[in-house]
């Protein structure tokens, strides 16, 4: 390689040098994130990381570019950055190093690293970001449409699937969401991105199992000391959309007998918080009441 010219490898990855580092990295990072992979031919973990890193950066499209630097041939930059072991990846933006990692990380962690820098990756990334924004704005039907586009772009993306099913649940399409959830591979169902969906489906199933709301209302009114009757009524109320009253009944059970049903009322309330989300007014109000009760 000519000392003053960067070499572009297959796939658009640039092999830089001390002479071309300013142009390849510092100047280029004014336009997009530049990830510099410091490596050496004798480094086994470097060889493991390379294809994974290239694949992840490629999924970012024009938002990021990968530059490689052989520290055996060009040690000065690595020394200036204080790199002591390889593989080491340093991200540059606006002419400055902003983040980095050392070692052959799994692809999921590399993708998360990249997304912190440039936002959602992949063909469904923008649609997913828009879907999440629509959900926060209360535009649930729009969120469902956008999340469906995200899933179409990345059918195995757990975040996209989670957004799709959450929108479905918010529209009351519980049976449809449950049917789709059951068809997912086990590793996808267990992903943290689908934890809220799994909890919501469990809550919906329990609410359906307890029976008719009005019958449970009467039973709870007729037997105020029957904590199971009160608990079942709370489940039914939540299923009917009355989150505040459901929470108040569970709080009343906790106040009367926290140990009832192996701390069941508090556990149910915490599950509701997870399903409702941290910014829901019912979550905020009930969490304040619970904290005051437990720590008074």
N, C-alpha and C positions, 0 to 999 in steps of 0.2 A: 504493500500500500504506500502511495506517495505521502511523504510527511505532511504535506499541506492539504491533502484531500481526503475527505471522509469516504469510506466505502459503504455502499448500501448493499446489504445481503438480500437473499430471497425473502419475500414477505414484507419488505420495506423497513427492516431493522437496520440501523446505522451502526457501523463499526467506527468509533471515533478515536482520536489520538490527542496527545497533549496539544499539538499545534491547532487542531480543529475543534477542540472542546468548546471554546467560547462561542463559535458559530453554531455548532451542532446542538449545544445544550443551553447555554446562557441566553443567547439571542433567540433561539427557537422557543424557549420557554415563555417568552413574552406573548406568544400566540396560543400555546397549548401546553398541557403538562408533559414534561419530559422525564421518563424514568431511565436512569442510568444503571445498568447491570455491570457491576465490577466483578470480573471473573478471571480465571486462569486456566490454561489447557489441562493442567494436572489435577484440577479440583473436581472430584466426583459429584458432590452436591450441586456444583454449578451446572453440570450436565443434566442433572435431574430437574433443576429449576427452569432452565432455558425454555423448553417447549411449553411449559405451563405458563410462564410469564409472557411469552410471545402470544399465546392464545388469548390470555386475559386482556393484554393491551390491544390486540387486534379487535376485540369486541367493543372497545371504546371508540372505534372509528377515528374521526378527526379530533376528538377531544384529547388524545394522548399519543405519544410516540415512544418507542423503545430505542435506546441507544446503548451499545455495549462497549465496554472498555477493558482490554486485556491488561491487567496490572503488571504482568511480567514485562511487556513491551513498553508500557507507559505508567510507571509507578507514581509519578509526581502528584497527580490530581488526587489519587486515593490517599496519599500521605497527607496532603493539605486538608482533606476532609476528615482525617483521623480514623480511617477505616483500618481495622486490625484483623478482621477475618472475612472470608468470602464463602459463598456468594453474599454480596451486599448490594442492596438496591436503594438508591437515593432518588427522590422525586424533586424536580425543580419546577417552580412556577414564578413568573415575573422576575426571572434572573437570579432567584435565590433557592437554596435547598430548603424544602418545607417539611419533608417527612421521609421515612425510610424504614427498612427492616433488614435483618441479617438472617441467613439460612434459607433452606429450601422449604418454604411454607406451602401448605396445601392450596389448591386453586381457590377454594371458597374464601380463604383469608386474603389471598391476593386480590380477588374481586372486591372484597369489602374494603381493602386498602385503596384500590382505585376509585371506588364509588365515593369514598370520603373526599377524594381530590376533585373528581369531575362529575359526580352525580350518577344516576342510574345507567347501567351498561346494557348492551344487547339490543336487539330489534324492538323489544317491548318496553324498554326502559322509560322512554318519554311518556308513553301511554300510561304506564304504571304510576309515574310521578303525578300525572294529571288526574288519574283516578283517585289517588290518595288525597289530592287537593280538593277534588270535587266532594269526596266524603266528608272532609273537614268542613266544607261550606254547606253541607246538608243537601247537596245535589245528588241524591242517591241513584236515581235512574241514569244520570250522566256518568256517575262513577261506575255503575255496572257495565255500561257500554264501553267505557275506556278500559276497564279491567279485562273485559272479554277480548279486546284487541291485544292487550299485553299478553294474555294467555296464548292467543293465536300465534304471537311472535315467538314466545318461549314457553312451550307446553309443559316443561318440567320445572319452571321457575316457581318455587314455593311462595315467594312474596306475591307474585301476580295471582296465583291461585287463591291465596288467602284474601287478597283484596276483592277478587271476584265473588268468593263465597260470602264474605262479610257484607258486601252490597246486596247480595241475594237475601241474606238473613234480615237485613234492615228493611227490605221490601216485603217481608213476611213470607218469602218463598222457602220455608223451612224444609219441606219435603224434598224439593228439588235440590237444595244445598246438601242435604243429608245423602241423597242418592249419589251425587257427584263425589262427595267426600269418601264414600265407601268404595268407590272405584279407584281411588288414588293408591299408588304403591305405598307400602308400609313406611319406607324411608321418607316419603313426602308427607304423609299424614303425621309423622312424628316430628317434623321440622318445627322449630320455634315460631316460624311465621304463621303456622296454622294452629298454634295453641289456643288462641282466642276463638277460632272457629270451632275447634273440638269442644271447648268449654261451653260455647253457645248452643251447640247441638245437644250436649248433655243436659243443659238447663231446659231447653225446649222439650226434650224427651221426658224429663221429670215432671214438668208442668202439665204435659198432656196426660201423664200416667195418674196424676192425683184426682182427676175428674172434673166435674162441672163447677164453675166458679160460684154460682149462686148457692148451690147446695153446700159448698165448703164455707161460704160466708155465713150461712145459717148455723152450720155445725160449730164454727168458731165462736159465734155470738152466744150460742146456747151453752157452750162449755169453755168459759174463759180460762179455766185452770188446766185444760187439756192442751199441753204444749205441742203434741203431735198435730192436733187439729189446727192450732195457730200456724204451725210450720207449713202444713199442707196448703192452708189458705194463702200464705205468703208466696208459695210456689205458683199457685194459680194466678194470683194478682200480677206477679212478674210476667207470667205467660200472656196475660191480657194487656200488658203494657203499662201497668201502674207500678212503676219502679219505686217511687217514694213511699207508698204505703207498704209495699212488700218489705222494703228495708226497715221501716219503722216497726213492723211486727217482729222481724228477726232481732232487731235491737232490743225489743221488749223481752223476748225470750232470753237473750243473753243477760239482760239485767236481772231477770228473775232467777235463772239457773244456768250459768255459763257451762256447767259440766253436762247439761242435758244432752243425751244422744251423742256422747263423746265429742262435745264442743261443736255439735252439728250446725247450730244456728250461725255461729261465727264463721265456720268454714264455708257455709253456703253464701253468706254475705261477701266474703272475700272472692268467691267464684263470680258472684255478680259484678263486683268491681272490675274483675278481669274482662268479663264479657261486655259490660257497659262502656269501659274505657275510662282513663283517668280524668278526662276533661268533661265527662257527662255531669250535669248538675246534680243528678241523684247520687252519683259516686262521691262527689265532693261533699255534699251535705251529710250523707251517711258516714263517710270516713271521719268527718269532724266529730260527729256524735259518738262513733265507736271509740275514737281516741280519748275523748273526754270521759267516757265511761270506764275504759280500761286503765287510764292513768290518773283518775281522780283520787 
